[in-house]
Amino acid sequence: MKTAVSFYTFAQDVDIREACEQVKNAGYDGVELVLSEQGQINMKTTEAEMLHMRRMIEDIGLQVCSIGAWNLWEHNIAGEDQQDVEYARDIVKKQIDLAAAFGADTVLIVPGWVGTNFAPGIVRYDKAYENAQKSILLLEPYAAKAGVSMGIENVWNKFLLSPLEFKRFLDEINSPYVGAYFDVGNIIYIGYPDQWIDILGTKYIKKLHFCDCRSEQAGLGMFVDLLEGDVDFEAVMSAIRRIGYDDWITVEFLPNYKRFPYQSIINARLSLETILNIK
């Protein structure tokens, strides 16, 4: 398996060249770039700019494994405001365009929310389910044409709260271009990551995020460095091997290292070696 760093780990305006050089120096194989409204990769980034950045990243010695989007936390793809939903779909289309240009095969999709403490509005659960599926189904032909999969991430959105429901959601969409971008740390507050991995399997898991989380801590303070929290990485690695997953492992943290922002990925690389060598 190859290892990568998600740019969710850094500030939205991070310098891409500098960050990629730090990622390479820390010993990773790739990066997950993240679309935002104001960063170097934004809604107005041209194809020529994408290709220029791709060459720069490849010259550093890295691959782009996937594309996320900060701004999908600002526009609810499962919401009731049609104008807002349309813009959220445009964000996903831009992610797909970026993935195709950067040679990535997956985009990370925040599937909207029922409610959160950090995003606007509340949507009734059944309507969120219906709206999210409608958006994903409308986007599926665009993704399929580009040869890019949409990986729906389990996030803190009070939505898709069990592996059975998540699998049913994907079963009903029924497309090889729609699956899960599973985050082993995000799930700690409602379940067990190894169970989710077993239930979703390689049929649906497109990519994996590795982070760690303390279940007794409240809020975003739950997230800690790898091996510092409550994720049972022995069980996680056993499940990964059972299902035969052999794709990217991408580490993701909150941008908490304010004075030394790249220290988190250095620490994580050492922990990742321990985790990946678990028998």
VENFEN-V300787 format. One record per residue. N is the residue number from 0. RES is the residue in one letter. PHI is phi in whole degrees, 0 to 359 (none if undefined). PSI is psi in radians with two decimals (NA if undefined). BURIAL is 1 if it has 16 or more other ideal C-beta (glycine too) atoms within 10 Angstrom, else 0. Layout:
n=N res=RES phi=PHI psi=PSI burial=BURIAL
n=N res=RES phi=PHI psi=PSI burial=BURIAL
//
This chain:
n=0 res=M phi=none psi=2.45 burial=0
n=1 res=K phi=269 psi=2.70 burial=0
n=2 res=T phi=243 psi=2.55 burial=1
n=3 res=A phi=217 psi=2.93 burial=1
n=4 res=V phi=242 psi=2.28 burial=1
n=5 res=S phi=279 psi=2.41 burial=1
n=6 res=F phi=285 psi=-0.04 burial=1
n=7 res=Y phi=297 psi=-0.31 burial=1
n=8 res=T phi=290 psi=-0.39 burial=1
n=9 res=F phi=248 psi=2.97 burial=1
n=10 res=A phi=296 psi=2.68 burial=0
n=11 res=Q phi=297 psi=-0.47 burial=1
n=12 res=D phi=262 psi=0.37 burial=0
n=13 res=V phi=301 psi=2.55 burial=1
n=14 res=D phi=284 psi=2.09 burial=0
n=15 res=I phi=295 psi=-0.75 burial=1
n=16 res=R phi=298 psi=-0.85 burial=0
n=17 res=E phi=301 psi=-0.79 burial=0
n=18 res=A phi=296 psi=-0.74 burial=1
n=19 res=C phi=295 psi=-0.68 burial=1
n=20 res=E phi=297 psi=-0.68 burial=1
n=21 res=Q phi=292 psi=-0.69 burial=1
n=22 res=V phi=298 psi=-0.78 burial=1
n=23 res=K phi=297 psi=-0.78 burial=1
n=24 res=N phi=298 psi=-0.52 burial=0
n=25 res=A phi=282 psi=-0.18 burial=1
n=26 res=G phi=102 psi=0.32 burial=0
n=27 res=Y phi=268 psi=2.91 burial=1
n=28 res=D phi=261 psi=-0.35 burial=1
n=29 res=G phi=197 psi=-3.07 burial=1
n=30 res=V phi=221 psi=2.63 burial=1
n=31 res=E phi=256 psi=1.91 burial=1
n=32 res=L phi=281 psi=2.72 burial=1
n=33 res=V phi=228 psi=2.14 burial=1
n=34 res=L phi=290 psi=2.46 burial=1
n=35 res=S phi=214 psi=3.11 burial=1
n=36 res=E phi=279 psi=-0.54 burial=0
n=37 res=Q phi=240 psi=-0.15 burial=0
n=38 res=G phi=283 psi=-3.06 burial=1
n=39 res=Q phi=294 psi=-0.49 burial=1
n=40 res=I phi=251 psi=1.89 burial=1
n=41 res=N phi=222 psi=-3.06 burial=0
n=42 res=M phi=293 psi=-0.29 burial=0
n=43 res=K phi=257 psi=0.02 burial=0
n=44 res=T phi=299 psi=2.24 burial=1
n=45 res=T phi=274 psi=2.87 burial=0
n=46 res=E phi=297 psi=-0.67 burial=0
n=47 res=A phi=298 psi=-0.72 burial=0
n=48 res=E phi=294 psi=-0.68 burial=0
n=49 res=M phi=300 psi=-0.84 burial=1
n=50 res=L phi=294 psi=-0.62 burial=0
n=51 res=H phi=296 psi=-0.78 burial=0
n=52 res=M phi=294 psi=-0.65 burial=1
n=53 res=R phi=299 psi=-0.80 burial=1
n=54 res=R phi=299 psi=-0.72 burial=0
n=55 res=M phi=298 psi=-0.79 burial=0
n=56 res=I phi=295 psi=-0.74 burial=1
n=57 res=E phi=292 psi=-0.61 burial=0
n=58 res=D phi=296 psi=-0.55 burial=0
n=59 res=I phi=290 psi=-0.43 burial=1
n=60 res=G phi=106 psi=0.43 burial=0
n=61 res=L phi=240 psi=2.80 burial=1
n=62 res=Q phi=247 psi=2.70 burial=1
n=63 res=V phi=264 psi=2.06 burial=1
n=64 res=C phi=266 psi=-0.45 burial=1
n=65 res=S phi=194 psi=2.93 burial=1
n=66 res=I phi=231 psi=2.14 burial=1
n=67 res=G phi=259 psi=-3.01 burial=1
n=68 res=A phi=206 psi=1.98 burial=1
n=69 res=W phi=299 psi=-0.68 burial=1
n=70 res=N phi=284 psi=-0.09 burial=1
n=71 res=L phi=286 psi=-0.13 burial=1
n=72 res=W phi=271 psi=-0.03 burial=1
n=73 res=E phi=253 psi=-0.31 burial=0
n=74 res=H phi=225 psi=2.11 burial=1
n=75 res=N phi=271 psi=1.90 burial=1
n=76 res=I phi=291 psi=-0.27 burial=1
n=77 res=A phi=252 psi=0.28 burial=1
n=78 res=G phi=276 psi=-3.05 burial=1
n=79 res=E phi=253 psi=-0.22 burial=0
n=80 res=D phi=276 psi=1.86 burial=0
n=81 res=Q phi=298 psi=-0.66 burial=0
n=82 res=Q phi=296 psi=-0.72 burial=0
n=83 res=D phi=293 psi=-0.72 burial=1
n=84 res=V phi=298 psi=-0.74 burial=1
n=85 res=E phi=299 psi=-0.69 burial=0
n=86 res=Y phi=292 psi=-0.67 burial=1
n=87 res=A phi=300 psi=-0.71 burial=1
n=88 res=R phi=294 psi=-0.64 burial=1
n=89 res=D phi=296 psi=-0.62 burial=0
n=90 res=I phi=299 psi=-0.79 burial=1
n=91 res=V phi=297 psi=-0.71 burial=1
n=92 res=K phi=299 psi=-0.69 burial=0
n=93 res=K phi=295 psi=-0.70 burial=1
n=94 res=Q phi=302 psi=-0.78 burial=1
n=95 res=I phi=296 psi=-0.74 burial=1
n=96 res=D phi=300 psi=-0.75 burial=1
n=97 res=L phi=296 psi=-0.79 burial=1
n=98 res=A phi=301 psi=-0.79 burial=1
n=99 res=A phi=298 psi=-0.73 burial=1
n=100 res=A phi=290 psi=-0.61 burial=1
n=101 res=F phi=270 psi=-0.05 burial=1
n=102 res=G phi=80 psi=0.38 burial=0
n=103 res=A phi=268 psi=2.66 burial=1
n=104 res=D phi=254 psi=0.03 burial=1
n=105 res=T phi=216 psi=2.49 burial=1
n=106 res=V phi=243 psi=2.50 burial=1
n=107 res=L phi=271 psi=2.12 burial=1
n=108 res=I phi=249 psi=2.14 burial=1
n=109 res=V phi=280 psi=2.02 burial=1
n=110 res=P phi=278 psi=0.54 burial=1
n=111 res=G phi=81 psi=-2.98 burial=1
n=112 res=W phi=208 psi=2.64 burial=1
n=113 res=V phi=281 psi=-0.75 burial=1
n=114 res=G phi=185 psi=2.66 burial=1
n=115 res=T phi=212 psi=3.00 burial=1
n=116 res=N phi=273 psi=-0.09 burial=0
n=117 res=F phi=227 psi=0.17 burial=0
n=118 res=A phi=226 psi=2.64 burial=1
n=119 res=P phi=284 psi=2.48 burial=0
n=120 res=G phi=85 psi=2.79 burial=0
n=121 res=I phi=232 psi=2.40 burial=0
n=122 res=V phi=237 psi=2.42 burial=1
n=123 res=R phi=297 psi=2.45 burial=0
n=124 res=Y phi=305 psi=-0.83 burial=0
n=125 res=D phi=294 psi=-0.59 burial=0
n=126 res=K phi=289 psi=-0.67 burial=0
n=127 res=A phi=299 psi=-0.74 burial=1
n=128 res=Y phi=300 psi=-0.86 burial=1
n=129 res=E phi=297 psi=-0.79 burial=0
n=130 res=N phi=293 psi=-0.71 burial=1
n=131 res=A phi=296 psi=-0.79 burial=1
n=132 res=Q phi=297 psi=-0.71 burial=1
n=133 res=K phi=300 psi=-0.80 burial=0
n=134 res=S phi=297 psi=-0.80 burial=1
n=135 res=I phi=296 psi=-0.71 burial=1
n=136 res=L phi=294 psi=-0.63 burial=0
n=137 res=L phi=291 psi=-0.54 burial=0
n=138 res=L phi=275 psi=-0.35 burial=1
n=139 res=E phi=304 psi=-0.78 burial=1
n=140 res=P phi=297 psi=-0.60 burial=0
n=141 res=Y phi=295 psi=-0.76 burial=1
n=142 res=A phi=293 psi=-0.77 burial=1
n=143 res=A phi=298 psi=-0.73 burial=1
n=144 res=K phi=298 psi=-0.61 burial=0
n=145 res=A phi=277 psi=-0.20 burial=1
n=146 res=G phi=71 psi=0.55 burial=0
n=147 res=V phi=240 psi=2.31 burial=1
n=148 res=S phi=271 psi=2.54 burial=1
n=149 res=M phi=263 psi=1.98 burial=1
n=150 res=G phi=261 psi=1.92 burial=1
n=151 res=I phi=279 psi=2.14 burial=1
n=152 res=E phi=268 psi=2.49 burial=1
n=153 res=N phi=282 psi=1.94 burial=1
n=154 res=V phi=232 psi=3.06 burial=1
n=155 res=W phi=278 psi=1.30 burial=1
n=156 res=N phi=234 psi=0.17 burial=1
n=157 res=K phi=54 psi=0.71 burial=1
n=158 res=F phi=209 psi=2.49 burial=1
n=159 res=L phi=54 psi=1.11 burial=1
n=160 res=L phi=267 psi=0.06 burial=1
n=161 res=S phi=220 psi=2.72 burial=0
n=162 res=P phi=296 psi=-0.50 burial=1
n=163 res=L phi=290 psi=-0.72 burial=0
n=164 res=E phi=292 psi=-0.72 burial=0
n=165 res=F phi=300 psi=-0.79 burial=1
n=166 res=K phi=295 psi=-0.71 burial=1
n=167 res=R phi=298 psi=-0.73 burial=0
n=168 res=F phi=304 psi=-0.78 burial=1
n=169 res=L phi=286 psi=-0.67 burial=1
n=170 res=D phi=303 psi=-0.74 burial=0
n=171 res=E phi=291 psi=-0.54 burial=0
n=172 res=I phi=286 psi=-0.75 burial=1
n=173 res=N phi=57 psi=1.05 burial=0
n=174 res=S phi=221 psi=2.41 burial=0
n=175 res=P phi=294 psi=-0.21 burial=0
n=176 res=Y phi=262 psi=0.14 burial=1
n=177 res=V phi=229 psi=2.11 burial=1
n=178 res=G phi=211 psi=-2.66 burial=1
n=179 res=A phi=246 psi=2.42 burial=1
n=180 res=Y phi=253 psi=1.65 burial=1
n=181 res=F phi=271 psi=2.26 burial=1
n=182 res=D phi=253 psi=2.05 burial=1
n=183 res=V phi=289 psi=-0.47 burial=1
n=184 res=G phi=277 psi=-0.65 burial=1
n=185 res=N phi=302 psi=-0.45 burial=1
n=186 res=I phi=273 psi=-0.17 burial=1
n=187 res=I phi=302 psi=-0.58 burial=1
n=188 res=Y phi=284 psi=-0.19 burial=0
n=189 res=I phi=228 psi=-0.07 burial=0
n=190 res=G phi=185 psi=-2.83 burial=0
n=191 res=Y phi=239 psi=2.08 burial=1
n=192 res=P phi=300 psi=-0.62 burial=1
n=193 res=D phi=296 psi=-0.62 burial=1
n=194 res=Q phi=294 psi=-0.75 burial=0
n=195 res=W phi=299 psi=-0.75 burial=1
n=196 res=I phi=298 psi=-0.79 burial=1
n=197 res=D phi=298 psi=-0.74 burial=1
n=198 res=I phi=286 psi=-0.70 burial=1
n=199 res=L phi=283 psi=-0.69 burial=1
n=200 res=G phi=63 psi=-3.12 burial=1
n=201 res=T phi=286 psi=-0.22 burial=0
n=202 res=K phi=300 psi=-0.63 burial=0
n=203 res=Y phi=244 psi=-0.50 burial=1
n=204 res=I phi=284 psi=1.97 burial=1
n=205 res=K phi=271 psi=-0.70 burial=1
n=206 res=K phi=211 psi=2.83 burial=1
n=207 res=L phi=234 psi=2.36 burial=1
n=208 res=H phi=260 psi=2.35 burial=1
n=209 res=F phi=251 psi=2.09 burial=1
n=210 res=C phi=216 psi=3.08 burial=1
n=211 res=D phi=229 psi=2.79 burial=1
n=212 res=C phi=207 psi=2.45 burial=1
n=213 res=R phi=261 psi=2.02 burial=1
n=214 res=S phi=292 psi=-0.42 burial=0
n=215 res=E phi=271 psi=-0.11 burial=0
n=216 res=Q phi=272 psi=2.59 burial=0
n=217 res=A phi=264 psi=2.59 burial=0
n=218 res=G phi=67 psi=-2.77 burial=0
n=219 res=L phi=292 psi=-0.25 burial=0
n=220 res=G phi=293 psi=-0.14 burial=0
n=221 res=M phi=297 psi=-0.53 burial=1
n=222 res=F phi=279 psi=2.22 burial=1
n=223 res=V phi=226 psi=3.08 burial=1
n=224 res=D phi=294 psi=2.74 burial=1
n=225 res=L phi=305 psi=2.38 burial=1
n=226 res=L phi=74 psi=0.08 burial=0
n=227 res=E phi=261 psi=-0.21 burial=0
n=228 res=G phi=248 psi=-2.62 burial=1
n=229 res=D phi=254 psi=0.09 burial=0
n=230 res=V phi=293 psi=2.20 burial=1
n=231 res=D phi=276 psi=1.55 burial=0
n=232 res=F phi=290 psi=-0.38 burial=1
n=233 res=E phi=295 psi=-0.79 burial=0
n=234 res=A phi=293 psi=-0.69 burial=1
n=235 res=V phi=299 psi=-0.84 burial=1
n=236 res=M phi=294 psi=-0.62 burial=1
n=237 res=S phi=298 psi=-0.77 burial=0
n=238 res=A phi=294 psi=-0.73 burial=1
n=239 res=I phi=301 psi=-0.75 burial=1
n=240 res=R phi=289 psi=-0.62 burial=0
n=241 res=R phi=299 psi=-0.74 burial=0
n=242 res=I phi=275 psi=-0.17 burial=1
n=243 res=G phi=79 psi=0.46 burial=0
n=244 res=Y phi=292 psi=2.29 burial=1
n=245 res=D phi=216 psi=0.78 burial=0
n=246 res=D phi=245 psi=-2.74 burial=1
n=247 res=W phi=287 psi=2.50 burial=1
n=248 res=I phi=249 psi=2.04 burial=1
n=249 res=T phi=246 psi=2.15 burial=1
n=250 res=V phi=276 psi=2.50 burial=1
n=251 res=E phi=218 psi=2.31 burial=1
n=252 res=F phi=224 psi=2.88 burial=1
n=253 res=L phi=285 psi=2.64 burial=0
n=254 res=P phi=285 psi=1.16 burial=0
n=255 res=N phi=267 psi=-0.32 burial=0
n=256 res=Y phi=276 psi=1.47 burial=1
n=257 res=K phi=285 psi=-0.67 burial=0
n=258 res=R phi=272 psi=-0.54 burial=0
n=259 res=F phi=228 psi=1.32 burial=0
n=260 res=P phi=296 psi=-0.34 burial=1
n=261 res=Y phi=264 psi=-0.05 burial=1
n=262 res=Q phi=295 psi=-0.56 burial=0
n=263 res=S phi=298 psi=-0.67 burial=1
n=264 res=I phi=283 psi=-0.46 burial=1
n=265 res=I phi=292 psi=-0.84 burial=0
n=266 res=N phi=301 psi=-0.75 burial=1
n=267 res=A phi=294 psi=-0.60 burial=1
n=268 res=R phi=297 psi=-0.69 burial=1
n=269 res=L phi=294 psi=-0.76 burial=0
n=270 res=S phi=294 psi=-0.63 burial=1
n=271 res=L phi=297 psi=-0.65 burial=1
n=272 res=E phi=300 psi=-0.76 burial=0
n=273 res=T phi=297 psi=-0.78 burial=0
n=274 res=I phi=295 psi=-0.82 burial=1
n=275 res=L phi=291 psi=-0.29 burial=0
n=276 res=N phi=264 psi=0.07 burial=0
n=277 res=I phi=296 psi=2.27 burial=0
n=278 res=K phi=267 psi=NA burial=0
//
